[in-house]
């Protein structure tokens, strides 16, 4: 196996450094199963009319937020990152841009005098 530029062998034979990088099969499996469960919960709850109206919106939002956290932790390995935390800073910057665009679009659509 070829040596990495920093002189360490790759973790698990994948050619990546032992710090950070990829998770284990177990962590990917747990993340996958959690993603499946967090997808099925709102689907079943709404299709079977278990929740309606505001409760349905709450179920969708809570499971969406949990799904987002599962993706960040199990697949994007955000918690495994060493300092400086460039991935976290990039994520926060992206969220700020998306929130600005969505909030601005809603504000424009709400206050558009031409549409009234």
VEXDREN-2710 file (C-alpha; in Angstrom, 1 decimal):
% VEXDREN-2710
k/r/px/py/pz
1/UNK/0.0/0.0/0.0
2/UNK/1.4/3.4/-1.0
3/UNK/2.1/5.9/1.7
4/UNK/0.1/9.1/2.0
5/UNK/1.8/12.4/1.7
6/UNK/1.7/12.9/5.5
7/UNK/3.4/9.5/6.0
8/UNK/0.3/7.7/7.4
9/UNK/-1.4/4.7/5.8
10/UNK/-5.0/5.0/4.9
11/UNK/-7.7/4.0/7.3
12/UNK/-9.3/0.7/6.4
13/UNK/-7.3/0.5/3.2
14/UNK/-9.2/3.3/1.5
15/UNK/-6.2/5.6/1.1
16/UNK/-7.4/8.3/3.5
17/UNK/-5.7/9.5/6.6
18/UNK/-6.7/8.0/9.9
19/UNK/-8.1/11.3/11.2
20/UNK/-11.5/12.2/9.8
21/UNK/-12.5/10.6/6.5
22/UNK/-15.0/7.9/6.3
23/UNK/-17.1/6.2/8.9
24/UNK/-17.5/2.5/9.6
25/UNK/-20.0/0.2/7.9
26/UNK/-21.9/0.2/11.2
27/UNK/-22.3/4.0/11.2
28/UNK/-23.4/4.0/7.6
29/UNK/-25.9/1.3/8.3
30/UNK/-27.3/3.2/11.3
31/UNK/-27.5/6.4/9.3
32/UNK/-29.2/4.6/6.4
33/UNK/-31.8/3.0/8.7
34/UNK/-32.5/6.3/10.5
35/UNK/-32.9/8.0/7.1
36/UNK/-35.4/5.3/6.0
37/UNK/-37.4/5.5/9.3
38/UNK/-37.4/9.3/9.1
39/UNK/-38.8/9.1/5.6
40/UNK/-41.4/6.6/6.4
41/UNK/-42.8/8.3/9.5
42/UNK/-44.2/11.4/7.8
43/UNK/-45.2/9.5/4.7
44/UNK/-47.4/7.0/6.7
45/UNK/-48.7/9.7/9.1
46/UNK/-50.0/11.8/6.3
47/UNK/-51.1/9.1/3.8
48/UNK/-53.0/7.2/6.5
49/UNK/-54.6/10.5/7.8
50/UNK/-53.1/10.0/11.3
51/UNK/-52.4/13.7/11.4
52/UNK/-53.9/16.7/9.7
53/UNK/-53.4/20.5/9.4
54/UNK/-50.9/22.0/11.8
55/UNK/-49.9/18.6/13.3
56/UNK/-49.0/17.3/9.9
57/UNK/-46.8/20.3/9.2
58/UNK/-45.1/19.8/12.6
59/UNK/-44.5/16.1/11.9
60/UNK/-43.0/17.0/8.5
61/UNK/-40.8/19.8/9.8
62/UNK/-39.5/17.8/12.8
63/UNK/-38.7/14.7/10.7
64/UNK/-37.0/16.9/8.1
65/UNK/-34.8/18.6/10.7
66/UNK/-33.9/15.2/12.1
67/UNK/-33.2/13.9/8.6
68/UNK/-30.9/16.9/8.0
69/UNK/-29.0/16.2/11.3
70/UNK/-28.6/12.4/10.4
71/UNK/-27.2/13.4/7.0
72/UNK/-24.7/15.8/8.5
73/UNK/-23.5/13.4/11.2
74/UNK/-23.6/10.0/9.6
75/UNK/-22.8/10.7/5.9
76/UNK/-21.1/14.1/5.8
77/UNK/-19.1/13.4/9.0
78/UNK/-19.5/16.9/10.2
79/UNK/-18.7/15.9/13.8
80/UNK/-15.4/14.2/12.8
81/UNK/-13.9/17.3/11.3
82/UNK/-10.6/18.6/12.7
83/UNK/-9.9/22.3/13.2
84/UNK/-10.3/24.6/11.3
85/UNK/-13.9/23.5/10.5
86/UNK/-14.1/24.5/6.9
87/UNK/-17.1/22.2/6.2
88/UNK/-19.1/23.7/9.0
89/UNK/-18.3/27.2/7.9
90/UNK/-19.3/26.4/4.3
91/UNK/-22.5/24.8/5.5
92/UNK/-23.4/27.9/7.6
93/UNK/-22.6/30.2/4.7
94/UNK/-24.8/28.1/2.4
95/UNK/-27.7/28.1/4.9
96/UNK/-27.4/31.9/5.2
97/UNK/-27.6/32.3/1.4
98/UNK/-30.6/29.9/1.1
99/UNK/-32.5/31.5/4.0
100/UNK/-31.8/35.0/2.5
101/UNK/-33.1/33.9/-0.9
102/UNK/-36.2/32.2/0.5
103/UNK/-37.1/35.0/2.9
104/UNK/-36.5/37.6/0.2
105/UNK/-38.6/35.8/-2.3
106/UNK/-41.5/35.4/0.3
107/UNK/-41.2/39.1/1.2
108/UNK/-41.3/40.1/-2.5
109/UNK/-44.3/37.9/-3.3
110/UNK/-46.1/39.1/-0.2
111/UNK/-45.5/42.8/-0.8
112/UNK/-45.8/42.9/-4.6
113/UNK/-48.2/45.7/-5.5
114/UNK/-48.7/44.5/-9.1
115/UNK/-50.3/41.2/-7.9
116/UNK/-53.0/43.0/-5.9
END
